[in-house]
Structures are given as structure tokens and as C-alpha cells.
Amino acid sequence: MSGYESNKKYSSLVELELRAVAQSISYEIPFSLFSMCIINLSNCSSTVDIVEAQSK
């Protein structure tokens, strides 16, 4: 890791934080798109109605 080789005090902490932000974004965007597709296909946001739409 680059934080161990530099003399900066918080470089490894910043690197880990940036990595965590990138990871959360990479999981949240596909999940949000998938959820929006399911809601659009079932024409509702109620989980009961989505399950009923799947049985049709």
C-alpha cells in the first residue's frame, strides 16, 4: 500500500476511505437500477403487489 511508503500521517486512511466509498457506490448503483426496473415492470412499489405481479 502506498500509505506505508510515504511520510504523510493519514495517507493510508484516506486510501482506505476512498476504496470504501468506491465499493459502496459500485454496489448501490446496480442495486438501485435493478430495483427501479422491478418497480417499473410491476407498476407499483408495494412488495405484496410485486409478488402478485410475478404470479401472473
C-alpha distance matrix in Angstrom:
0.0 3.7 5.5 6.1 7.5 9.6 12.8 12.9 13.6 12.6 9.7 7.4 10.8 11.6 8.7 9.8 13.3 13.3 12.1 14.9 17.4 16.8 17.3 20.4 21.8 21.5 23.5 26.0 27.2 28.4 29.9 31.7 33.1 34.2 35.9 37.7 38.9 40.4 42.0 43.5 44.8 46.5 47.7 46.8 44.0 45.7 44.2 47.8 48.9 45.9 46.8 50.4 49.5 47.7 50.8 52.9
3.7 0.0 3.8 5.5 5.5 6.6 10.1 10.2 11.8 11.1 7.7 7.0 10.7 10.8 8.4 10.8 13.7 13.2 13.0 16.1 17.9 17.5 18.8 21.7 22.7 22.7 25.1 27.2 28.2 29.7 31.4 32.9 34.2 35.6 37.3 38.8 40.2 41.9 43.3 44.6 46.2 47.9 48.9 48.1 45.3 47.2 46.0 49.6 50.6 47.6 48.8 52.3 51.3 49.7 52.9 54.9
5.5 3.8 0.0 3.8 5.5 5.6 8.0 7.5 8.3 7.7 5.0 4.1 7.9 8.8 7.5 9.6 12.3 12.8 13.1 15.6 17.5 17.9 19.1 21.5 22.9 23.4 25.5 27.3 28.7 30.5 31.7 33.1 34.8 36.3 37.6 39.1 40.9 42.4 43.6 45.1 46.8 48.3 49.1 48.1 45.1 46.9 45.7 49.4 50.5 47.8 48.9 52.5 51.7 50.2 53.4 55.5
6.1 5.5 3.8 0.0 3.8 5.8 7.8 8.8 9.4 10.0 8.2 7.0 10.5 12.2 11.0 12.3 15.4 16.2 16.1 18.4 20.7 21.0 21.8 24.4 26.0 26.3 28.2 30.2 31.8 33.3 34.5 36.1 37.8 39.1 40.4 42.2 43.8 45.1 46.5 48.1 49.7 51.1 52.1 51.0 48.0 49.6 48.3 51.8 53.1 50.3 51.3 54.9 54.2 52.5 55.7 57.9
7.5 5.5 5.5 3.8 0.0 3.8 6.8 8.9 10.8 11.9 9.6 9.6 13.2 14.1 12.8 14.9 17.8 18.0 18.1 20.8 22.8 22.7 23.9 26.7 27.9 28.1 30.3 32.4 33.5 35.1 36.6 38.1 39.5 41.0 42.5 44.1 45.6 47.2 48.6 49.9 51.5 53.2 54.1 53.2 50.3 52.1 50.9 54.5 55.6 52.7 53.8 57.4 56.5 54.8 58.1 60.1
9.6 6.6 5.6 5.8 3.8 0.0 3.8 5.5 8.3 9.7 7.6 9.1 12.3 12.7 12.2 14.8 17.0 17.1 18.0 20.7 22.1 22.5 24.1 26.5 27.5 28.1 30.5 32.2 33.2 35.2 36.7 37.9 39.4 41.1 42.5 43.8 45.5 47.2 48.4 49.7 51.5 53.2 53.8 52.9 50.0 51.9 50.9 54.6 55.6 52.9 54.2 57.7 56.8 55.3 58.7 60.6
12.8 10.1 8.0 7.8 6.8 3.8 0.0 3.8 6.4 9.1 8.5 10.5 12.9 13.6 14.1 16.5 18.3 18.9 20.3 22.5 23.8 24.6 26.4 28.4 29.5 30.5 32.7 34.1 35.4 37.6 38.8 39.8 41.6 43.4 44.5 45.8 47.7 49.4 50.3 51.7 53.7 55.2 55.7 54.6 51.6 53.4 52.6 56.2 57.4 54.8 56.1 59.7 58.8 57.6 60.9 62.9
12.9 10.2 7.5 8.8 8.9 5.5 3.8 0.0 3.8 5.8 5.7 8.6 10.3 10.6 11.8 14.3 15.4 16.2 18.0 19.9 21.0 22.1 24.0 25.8 26.8 28.1 30.3 31.4 32.7 35.1 36.3 37.0 38.9 40.9 41.8 42.9 45.1 46.7 47.5 48.9 51.0 52.5 52.8 51.6 48.6 50.4 49.7 53.4 54.5 52.0 53.5 57.0 56.2 55.1 58.4 60.4
13.6 11.8 8.3 9.4 10.8 8.3 6.4 3.8 0.0 3.8 6.0 7.9 8.5 9.9 11.8 13.3 14.3 15.9 17.7 19.0 20.3 22.0 23.5 24.9 26.3 27.9 29.7 30.7 32.4 34.8 35.6 36.3 38.5 40.3 41.0 42.3 44.6 46.0 46.6 48.3 50.5 51.7 52.0 50.6 47.4 49.0 48.3 51.9 53.2 50.9 52.2 55.8 55.2 54.1 57.4 59.5
12.6 11.1 7.7 10.0 11.9 9.7 9.1 5.8 3.8 0.0 3.8 5.6 5.2 6.2 8.6 10.0 10.5 12.3 14.2 15.4 16.5 18.4 20.0 21.2 22.6 24.3 26.0 26.9 28.6 31.1 31.8 32.5 34.8 36.6 37.2 38.5 40.9 42.2 42.8 44.5 46.7 47.9 48.2 46.7 43.6 45.3 44.6 48.2 49.4 47.1 48.5 52.1 51.4 50.4 53.7 55.8
9.7 7.7 5.0 8.2 9.6 7.6 8.5 5.7 6.0 3.8 0.0 3.8 5.4 5.2 6.2 8.7 9.9 10.6 12.3 14.3 15.4 16.5 18.4 20.1 21.2 22.5 24.6 25.8 27.2 29.5 30.6 31.5 33.4 35.2 36.2 37.4 39.5 41.1 41.9 43.4 45.5 46.9 47.4 46.2 43.2 45.0 44.2 47.9 49.0 46.5 47.9 51.4 50.6 49.4 52.8 54.7
7.4 7.0 4.1 7.0 9.6 9.1 10.5 8.6 7.9 5.6 3.8 0.0 3.8 5.5 5.0 6.2 8.6 9.9 10.5 12.3 14.3 15.3 16.4 18.4 20.0 21.0 22.8 24.3 26.0 28.0 28.9 30.2 32.2 33.6 34.6 36.2 38.2 39.5 40.6 42.3 44.1 45.4 46.1 44.9 41.8 43.5 42.4 46.0 47.2 44.6 45.8 49.4 48.7 47.4 50.6 52.7
10.8 10.7 7.9 10.5 13.2 12.3 12.9 10.3 8.5 5.2 5.4 3.8 0.0 3.8 5.4 5.2 6.1 8.6 9.9 10.6 12.3 14.3 15.3 16.6 18.4 20.0 21.4 22.5 24.5 26.7 27.2 28.3 30.6 32.1 32.7 34.3 36.6 37.8 38.5 40.4 42.4 43.5 44.0 42.5 39.4 40.9 40.0 43.6 44.9 42.5 43.8 47.3 46.8 45.6 48.9 51.0
11.6 10.8 8.8 12.2 14.1 12.7 13.6 10.6 9.9 6.2 5.2 5.5 3.8 0.0 3.8 5.4 5.0 6.1 8.5 9.8 10.5 12.2 14.1 15.3 16.5 18.2 20.1 21.0 22.5 25.0 25.9 26.6 28.7 30.6 31.3 32.5 34.8 36.3 37.0 38.6 40.7 42.0 42.4 41.1 38.0 39.9 39.2 42.9 44.0 41.5 43.0 46.5 45.7 44.7 48.1 50.0
8.7 8.4 7.5 11.0 12.8 12.2 14.1 11.8 11.8 8.6 6.2 5.0 5.4 3.8 0.0 3.8 5.5 5.2 6.2 8.7 10.0 10.6 12.3 14.4 15.5 16.5 18.6 20.1 21.4 23.5 24.7 25.8 27.6 29.3 30.4 31.8 33.7 35.3 36.3 37.8 39.7 41.1 41.8 40.7 37.8 39.7 38.8 42.5 43.5 40.8 42.2 45.7 44.7 43.5 46.8 48.8
9.8 10.8 9.6 12.3 14.9 14.8 16.5 14.3 13.3 10.0 8.7 6.2 5.2 5.4 3.8 0.0 3.8 5.5 5.0 6.2 8.7 9.9 10.5 12.3 14.3 15.3 16.7 18.3 20.2 22.1 22.8 24.2 26.3 27.6 28.6 30.3 32.2 33.4 34.5 36.3 38.1 39.3 40.1 38.8 35.8 37.4 36.3 39.9 41.1 38.5 39.6 43.2 42.5 41.2 44.5 46.6
13.3 13.7 12.3 15.4 17.8 17.0 18.3 15.4 14.3 10.5 9.9 8.6 6.1 5.0 5.5 3.8 0.0 3.8 5.4 5.1 6.2 8.6 9.8 10.6 12.4 14.2 15.6 16.4 18.4 20.8 21.3 22.2 24.5 26.1 26.7 28.2 30.5 31.7 32.5 34.3 36.3 37.4 38.0 36.6 33.4 35.2 34.4 38.0 39.2 36.7 38.1 41.6 40.9 39.9 43.2 45.3
13.3 13.2 12.8 16.2 18.0 17.1 18.9 16.2 15.9 12.3 10.6 9.9 8.6 6.1 5.2 5.5 3.8 0.0 3.8 5.4 5.1 6.1 8.5 10.0 10.6 12.2 14.4 15.3 16.6 19.1 20.2 20.9 22.8 24.7 25.7 26.9 28.9 30.6 31.4 32.8 34.9 36.4 36.8 35.8 32.9 35.0 34.3 38.0 38.8 36.2 37.8 41.2 40.2 39.2 42.6 44.4
12.1 13.0 13.1 16.1 18.1 18.0 20.3 18.0 17.7 14.2 12.3 10.5 9.9 8.5 6.2 5.0 5.4 3.8 0.0 3.8 5.5 5.1 6.1 8.7 10.0 10.5 12.5 14.3 15.7 17.5 18.7 20.1 21.8 23.3 24.5 26.1 27.8 29.3 30.5 32.1 33.7 35.2 36.1 35.1 32.3 34.2 33.1 36.8 37.7 34.8 36.2 39.7 38.7 37.4 40.7 42.7
14.9 16.1 15.6 18.4 20.8 20.7 22.5 19.9 19.0 15.4 14.3 12.3 10.6 9.8 8.7 6.2 5.1 5.4 3.8 0.0 3.8 5.5 5.1 6.2 8.6 9.9 10.8 12.2 14.4 16.3 16.8 18.1 20.4 21.6 22.4 24.2 26.2 27.3 28.4 30.3 32.0 33.2 34.0 32.7 29.7 31.3 30.2 33.9 35.0 32.3 33.6 37.2 36.4 35.2 38.5 40.6
17.4 17.9 17.5 20.7 22.8 22.1 23.8 21.0 20.3 16.5 15.4 14.3 12.3 10.5 10.0 8.7 6.2 5.1 5.5 3.8 0.0 3.8 5.4 5.2 6.2 8.6 10.1 10.5 12.2 14.8 15.5 16.1 18.3 20.2 20.8 22.1 24.4 25.8 26.5 28.2 30.2 31.5 32.0 30.8 27.9 29.9 29.2 33.0 33.7 31.2 32.9 36.3 35.3 34.4 37.8 39.6
16.8 17.5 17.9 21.0 22.7 22.5 24.6 22.1 22.0 18.4 16.5 15.3 14.3 12.2 10.6 9.9 8.6 6.1 5.1 5.5 3.8 0.0 3.8 5.5 5.2 6.1 8.8 10.0 10.8 13.0 14.5 15.5 17.0 18.8 20.1 21.4 23.1 24.9 26.0 27.3 29.1 30.8 31.4 30.7 28.0 30.3 29.4 33.2 33.7 30.9 32.5 35.9 34.6 33.5 37.0 38.7
17.3 18.8 19.1 21.8 23.9 24.1 26.4 24.0 23.5 20.0 18.4 16.4 15.3 14.1 12.3 10.5 9.8 8.5 6.1 5.1 5.4 3.8 0.0 3.8 5.4 5.1 6.4 8.7 10.4 11.7 12.7 14.5 16.2 17.3 18.6 20.5 22.0 23.3 24.7 26.4 27.9 29.3 30.4 29.5 26.7 28.6 27.4 31.0 31.8 28.9 30.2 33.7 32.6 31.2 34.6 36.5
20.4 21.7 21.5 24.4 26.7 26.5 28.4 25.8 24.9 21.2 20.1 18.4 16.6 15.3 14.4 12.3 10.6 10.0 8.7 6.2 5.2 5.5 3.8 0.0 3.8 5.4 5.3 6.0 8.6 10.6 10.7 12.0 14.4 15.6 16.2 18.1 20.1 21.2 22.2 24.1 25.9 27.0 27.8 26.6 23.7 25.5 24.5 28.2 29.1 26.4 27.9 31.3 30.4 29.4 32.8 34.7
21.8 22.7 22.9 26.0 27.9 27.5 29.5 26.8 26.3 22.6 21.2 20.0 18.4 16.5 15.5 14.3 12.4 10.6 10.0 8.6 6.2 5.2 5.4 3.8 0.0 3.8 5.4 5.1 6.0 8.8 9.9 10.4 12.2 14.2 15.2 16.3 18.3 20.0 20.9 22.3 24.3 25.8 26.4 25.5 22.9 25.3 24.6 28.4 28.7 26.0 27.9 31.1 29.8 29.0 32.5 34.1
21.5 22.7 23.4 26.3 28.1 28.1 30.5 28.1 27.9 24.3 22.5 21.0 20.0 18.2 16.5 15.3 14.2 12.2 10.5 9.9 8.6 6.1 5.1 5.4 3.8 0.0 3.8 5.8 6.0 7.1 9.0 10.6 11.6 13.0 14.8 16.3 17.5 19.2 20.8 22.0 23.5 25.3 26.3 25.8 23.5 25.8 24.7 28.4 28.7 25.6 27.2 30.5 29.0 27.7 31.3 32.8
23.5 25.1 25.5 28.2 30.3 30.5 32.7 30.3 29.7 26.0 24.6 22.8 21.4 20.1 18.6 16.7 15.6 14.4 12.5 10.8 10.1 8.8 6.4 5.3 5.4 3.8 0.0 3.8 5.8 6.0 6.4 8.7 10.5 11.0 12.4 14.5 15.9 16.9 18.6 20.3 21.6 23.0 24.3 23.5 20.9 22.8 21.5 25.1 25.7 22.6 24.0 27.4 26.3 24.9 28.4 30.2
26.0 27.2 27.3 30.2 32.4 32.2 34.1 31.4 30.7 26.9 25.8 24.3 22.5 21.0 20.1 18.3 16.4 15.3 14.3 12.2 10.5 10.0 8.7 6.0 5.1 5.8 3.8 0.0 3.8 5.7 5.1 6.0 8.6 9.9 10.4 12.1 14.2 15.3 16.3 18.1 19.9 21.1 21.9 20.9 18.2 20.4 19.6 23.3 23.7 20.9 22.8 26.1 24.9 24.0 27.6 29.2
27.2 28.2 28.7 31.8 33.5 33.2 35.4 32.7 32.4 28.6 27.2 26.0 24.5 22.5 21.4 20.2 18.4 16.6 15.7 14.4 12.2 10.8 10.4 8.6 6.0 6.0 5.8 3.8 0.0 3.8 5.5 5.2 6.2 8.6 9.9 10.6 12.4 14.4 15.4 16.5 18.4 20.2 20.8 20.4 18.2 20.9 20.5 24.2 23.9 21.0 23.2 26.2 24.5 23.8 27.5 28.7
28.4 29.7 30.5 33.3 35.1 35.2 37.6 35.1 34.8 31.1 29.5 28.0 26.7 25.0 23.5 22.1 20.8 19.1 17.5 16.3 14.8 13.0 11.7 10.6 8.8 7.1 6.0 5.7 3.8 0.0 3.8 5.4 5.1 6.0 8.5 9.8 10.5 12.3 14.2 15.2 16.4 18.4 19.6 19.6 17.7 20.2 19.2 22.7 22.5 19.2 21.1 24.1 22.3 21.1 24.8 26.0
29.9 31.4 31.7 34.5 36.6 36.7 38.8 36.3 35.6 31.8 30.6 28.9 27.2 25.9 24.7 22.8 21.3 20.2 18.7 16.8 15.5 14.5 12.7 10.7 9.9 9.0 6.4 5.1 5.5 3.8 0.0 3.8 5.5 5.1 6.1 8.6 9.9 10.6 12.3 14.2 15.4 16.6 18.0 17.3 15.0 17.1 15.9 19.5 19.7 16.5 18.3 21.5 20.1 19.1 22.7 24.2
31.7 32.9 33.1 36.1 38.1 37.9 39.8 37.0 36.3 32.5 31.5 30.2 28.3 26.6 25.8 24.2 22.2 20.9 20.1 18.1 16.1 15.5 14.5 12.0 10.4 10.6 8.7 6.0 5.2 5.4 3.8 0.0 3.8 5.4 5.1 6.1 8.6 10.0 10.5 12.2 14.2 15.5 16.0 15.3 13.1 15.8 15.5 19.2 18.9 16.1 18.6 21.4 19.8 19.5 23.2 24.3
33.1 34.2 34.8 37.8 39.5 39.4 41.6 38.9 38.5 34.8 33.4 32.2 30.6 28.7 27.6 26.3 24.5 22.8 21.8 20.4 18.3 17.0 16.2 14.4 12.2 11.6 10.5 8.6 6.2 5.1 5.5 3.8 0.0 3.8 5.5 5.1 6.2 8.8 9.9 10.5 12.3 14.4 15.0 15.3 13.9 16.9 16.6 20.0 19.1 16.1 18.7 21.2 19.0 18.6 22.4 23.1
34.2 35.6 36.3 39.1 41.0 41.1 43.4 40.9 40.3 36.6 35.2 33.6 32.1 30.6 29.3 27.6 26.1 24.7 23.3 21.6 20.2 18.8 17.3 15.6 14.2 13.0 11.0 9.9 8.6 6.0 5.1 5.4 3.8 0.0 3.8 5.5 5.1 6.3 8.7 9.9 10.6 12.5 14.1 14.2 12.9 15.3 14.4 17.6 16.9 13.5 15.6 18.4 16.3 15.4 19.2 20.2
35.9 37.3 37.6 40.4 42.5 42.5 44.5 41.8 41.0 37.2 36.2 34.6 32.7 31.3 30.4 28.6 26.7 25.7 24.5 22.4 20.8 20.1 18.6 16.2 15.2 14.8 12.4 10.4 9.9 8.5 6.1 5.1 5.5 3.8 0.0 3.8 5.4 5.2 6.2 8.6 10.0 10.8 11.9 11.3 9.4 11.8 11.2 14.7 14.1 11.2 13.6 16.4 14.8 14.5 18.2 19.3
37.7 38.8 39.1 42.2 44.1 43.8 45.8 42.9 42.3 38.5 37.4 36.2 34.3 32.5 31.8 30.3 28.2 26.9 26.1 24.2 22.1 21.4 20.5 18.1 16.3 16.3 14.5 12.1 10.6 9.8 8.6 6.1 5.1 5.5 3.8 0.0 3.8 5.5 5.1 6.1 8.5 10.0 10.1 10.2 9.1 12.4 12.8 16.0 14.7 12.1 15.2 17.3 15.1 15.6 19.3 19.7
38.9 40.2 40.9 43.8 45.6 45.5 47.7 45.1 44.6 40.9 39.5 38.2 36.6 34.8 33.7 32.2 30.5 28.9 27.8 26.2 24.4 23.1 22.0 20.1 18.3 17.5 15.9 14.2 12.4 10.5 9.9 8.6 6.2 5.1 5.4 3.8 0.0 3.8 5.5 5.1 6.1 8.6 9.7 10.8 10.8 13.7 13.7 16.4 14.6 11.6 14.4 16.3 13.5 13.5 17.3 17.4
40.4 41.9 42.4 45.1 47.2 47.2 49.4 46.7 46.0 42.2 41.1 39.5 37.8 36.3 35.3 33.4 31.7 30.6 29.3 27.3 25.8 24.9 23.3 21.2 20.0 19.2 16.9 15.3 14.4 12.3 10.6 10.0 8.8 6.3 5.2 5.5 3.8 0.0 3.8 5.5 5.2 6.2 8.3 8.8 8.6 10.8 10.2 12.8 11.2 7.9 10.6 12.7 10.3 10.2 14.0 14.6
42.0 43.3 43.6 46.5 48.6 48.4 50.3 47.5 46.6 42.8 41.9 40.6 38.5 37.0 36.3 34.5 32.5 31.4 30.5 28.4 26.5 26.0 24.7 22.2 20.9 20.8 18.6 16.3 15.4 14.2 12.3 10.5 9.9 8.7 6.2 5.1 5.5 3.8 0.0 3.8 5.5 5.3 5.7 5.6 5.5 8.5 9.2 11.8 9.8 7.6 11.1 12.6 10.5 11.7 15.2 15.4
43.5 44.6 45.1 48.1 49.9 49.7 51.7 48.9 48.3 44.5 43.4 42.3 40.4 38.6 37.8 36.3 34.3 32.8 32.1 30.3 28.2 27.3 26.4 24.1 22.3 22.0 20.3 18.1 16.5 15.2 14.2 12.2 10.5 9.9 8.6 6.1 5.1 5.5 3.8 0.0 3.8 5.5 5.0 7.1 8.5 11.6 12.7 14.7 12.1 10.1 13.6 14.4 11.5 12.9 16.3 15.7
44.8 46.2 46.8 49.7 51.5 51.5 53.7 51.0 50.5 46.7 45.5 44.1 42.4 40.7 39.7 38.1 36.3 34.9 33.7 32.0 30.2 29.1 27.9 25.9 24.3 23.5 21.6 19.9 18.4 16.4 15.4 14.2 12.3 10.6 10.0 8.5 6.1 5.2 5.5 3.8 0.0 3.8 5.6 8.2 10.1 12.3 12.7 14.1 11.3 8.8 11.8 12.3 8.9 9.9 13.2 12.4
46.5 47.9 48.3 51.1 53.2 53.2 55.2 52.5 51.7 47.9 46.9 45.4 43.5 42.0 41.1 39.3 37.4 36.4 35.2 33.2 31.5 30.8 29.3 27.0 25.8 25.3 23.0 21.1 20.2 18.4 16.6 15.5 14.4 12.5 10.8 10.0 8.6 6.2 5.3 5.5 3.8 0.0 3.8 5.5 7.9 9.3 9.8 10.7 7.6 5.7 8.9 9.0 6.0 8.1 11.2 10.6
47.7 48.9 49.1 52.1 54.1 53.8 55.7 52.8 52.0 48.2 47.4 46.1 44.0 42.4 41.8 40.1 38.0 36.8 36.1 34.0 32.0 31.4 30.4 27.8 26.4 26.3 24.3 21.9 20.8 19.6 18.0 16.0 15.0 14.1 11.9 10.1 9.7 8.3 5.7 5.0 5.6 3.8 0.0 3.8 7.2 9.3 11.2 12.1 8.8 8.3 11.9 11.6 9.0 11.7 14.4 13.5
46.8 48.1 48.1 51.0 53.2 52.9 54.6 51.6 50.6 46.7 46.2 44.9 42.5 41.1 40.7 38.8 36.6 35.8 35.1 32.7 30.8 30.7 29.5 26.6 25.5 25.8 23.5 20.9 20.4 19.6 17.3 15.3 15.3 14.2 11.3 10.2 10.8 8.8 5.6 7.1 8.2 5.5 3.8 0.0 3.8 5.7 8.3 9.5 6.7 6.9 10.6 10.8 9.4 12.1 14.7 14.6
44.0 45.3 45.1 48.0 50.3 50.0 51.6 48.6 47.4 43.6 43.2 41.8 39.4 38.0 37.8 35.8 33.4 32.9 32.3 29.7 27.9 28.0 26.7 23.7 22.9 23.5 20.9 18.2 18.2 17.7 15.0 13.1 13.9 12.9 9.4 9.1 10.8 8.6 5.5 8.5 10.1 7.9 7.2 3.8 0.0 3.8 6.3 8.8 7.5 7.2 10.7 12.0 11.3 13.3 16.1 16.7
45.7 47.2 46.9 49.6 52.1 51.9 53.4 50.4 49.0 45.3 45.0 43.5 40.9 39.9 39.7 37.4 35.2 35.0 34.2 31.3 29.9 30.3 28.6 25.5 25.3 25.8 22.8 20.4 20.9 20.2 17.1 15.8 16.9 15.3 11.8 12.4 13.7 10.8 8.5 11.6 12.3 9.3 9.3 5.7 3.8 0.0 3.8 5.4 5.3 6.3 8.8 10.0 10.6 12.6 14.7 15.9
44.2 46.0 45.7 48.3 50.9 50.9 52.6 49.7 48.3 44.6 44.2 42.4 40.0 39.2 38.8 36.3 34.4 34.3 33.1 30.2 29.2 29.4 27.4 24.5 24.6 24.7 21.5 19.6 20.5 19.2 15.9 15.5 16.6 14.4 11.2 12.8 13.7 10.2 9.2 12.7 12.7 9.8 11.2 8.3 6.3 3.8 0.0 3.8 5.4 5.0 6.2 8.6 9.7 10.6 12.7 14.7
47.8 49.6 49.4 51.8 54.5 54.6 56.2 53.4 51.9 48.2 47.9 46.0 43.6 42.9 42.5 39.9 38.0 38.0 36.8 33.9 33.0 33.2 31.0 28.2 28.4 28.4 25.1 23.3 24.2 22.7 19.5 19.2 20.0 17.6 14.7 16.0 16.4 12.8 11.8 14.7 14.1 10.7 12.1 9.5 8.8 5.4 3.8 0.0 3.8 5.5 5.3 6.3 8.7 10.1 11.1 13.0
48.9 50.6 50.5 53.1 55.6 55.6 57.4 54.5 53.2 49.4 49.0 47.2 44.9 44.0 43.5 41.1 39.2 38.8 37.7 35.0 33.7 33.7 31.8 29.1 28.7 28.7 25.7 23.7 23.9 22.5 19.7 18.9 19.1 16.9 14.1 14.7 14.6 11.2 9.8 12.1 11.3 7.6 8.8 6.7 7.5 5.3 5.4 3.8 0.0 3.8 5.4 5.0 6.1 8.6 10.0 10.9
45.9 47.6 47.8 50.3 52.7 52.9 54.8 52.0 50.9 47.1 46.5 44.6 42.5 41.5 40.8 38.5 36.7 36.2 34.8 32.3 31.2 30.9 28.9 26.4 26.0 25.6 22.6 20.9 21.0 19.2 16.5 16.1 16.1 13.5 11.2 12.1 11.6 7.9 7.6 10.1 8.8 5.7 8.3 6.9 7.2 6.3 5.0 5.5 3.8 0.0 3.8 5.4 5.0 6.3 8.9 10.3
46.8 48.8 48.9 51.3 53.8 54.2 56.1 53.5 52.2 48.5 47.9 45.8 43.8 43.0 42.2 39.6 38.1 37.8 36.2 33.6 32.9 32.5 30.2 27.9 27.9 27.2 24.0 22.8 23.2 21.1 18.3 18.6 18.7 15.6 13.6 15.2 14.4 10.6 11.1 13.6 11.8 8.9 11.9 10.6 10.7 8.8 6.2 5.3 5.4 3.8 0.0 3.8 5.4 5.1 6.6 9.2
50.4 52.3 52.5 54.9 57.4 57.7 59.7 57.0 55.8 52.1 51.4 49.4 47.3 46.5 45.7 43.2 41.6 41.2 39.7 37.2 36.3 35.9 33.7 31.3 31.1 30.5 27.4 26.1 26.2 24.1 21.5 21.4 21.2 18.4 16.4 17.3 16.3 12.7 12.6 14.4 12.3 9.0 11.6 10.8 12.0 10.0 8.6 6.3 5.0 5.4 3.8 0.0 3.8 5.4 5.3 6.8
49.5 51.3 51.7 54.2 56.5 56.8 58.8 56.2 55.2 51.4 50.6 48.7 46.8 45.7 44.7 42.5 40.9 40.2 38.7 36.4 35.3 34.6 32.6 30.4 29.8 29.0 26.3 24.9 24.5 22.3 20.1 19.8 19.0 16.3 14.8 15.1 13.5 10.3 10.5 11.5 8.9 6.0 9.0 9.4 11.3 10.6 9.7 8.7 6.1 5.0 5.4 3.8 0.0 3.8 5.5 5.4
47.7 49.7 50.2 52.5 54.8 55.3 57.6 55.1 54.1 50.4 49.4 47.4 45.6 44.7 43.5 41.2 39.9 39.2 37.4 35.2 34.4 33.5 31.2 29.4 29.0 27.7 24.9 24.0 23.8 21.1 19.1 19.5 18.6 15.4 14.5 15.6 13.5 10.2 11.7 12.9 9.9 8.1 11.7 12.1 13.3 12.6 10.6 10.1 8.6 6.3 5.1 5.4 3.8 0.0 3.8 5.5
50.8 52.9 53.4 55.7 58.1 58.7 60.9 58.4 57.4 53.7 52.8 50.6 48.9 48.1 46.8 44.5 43.2 42.6 40.7 38.5 37.8 37.0 34.6 32.8 32.5 31.3 28.4 27.6 27.5 24.8 22.7 23.2 22.4 19.2 18.2 19.3 17.3 14.0 15.2 16.3 13.2 11.2 14.4 14.7 16.1 14.7 12.7 11.1 10.0 8.9 6.6 5.3 5.5 3.8 0.0 3.8
52.9 54.9 55.5 57.9 60.1 60.6 62.9 60.4 59.5 55.8 54.7 52.7 51.0 50.0 48.8 46.6 45.3 44.4 42.7 40.6 39.6 38.7 36.5 34.7 34.1 32.8 30.2 29.2 28.7 26.0 24.2 24.3 23.1 20.2 19.3 19.7 17.4 14.6 15.4 15.7 12.4 10.6 13.5 14.6 16.7 15.9 14.7 13.0 10.9 10.3 9.2 6.8 5.4 5.5 3.8 0.0
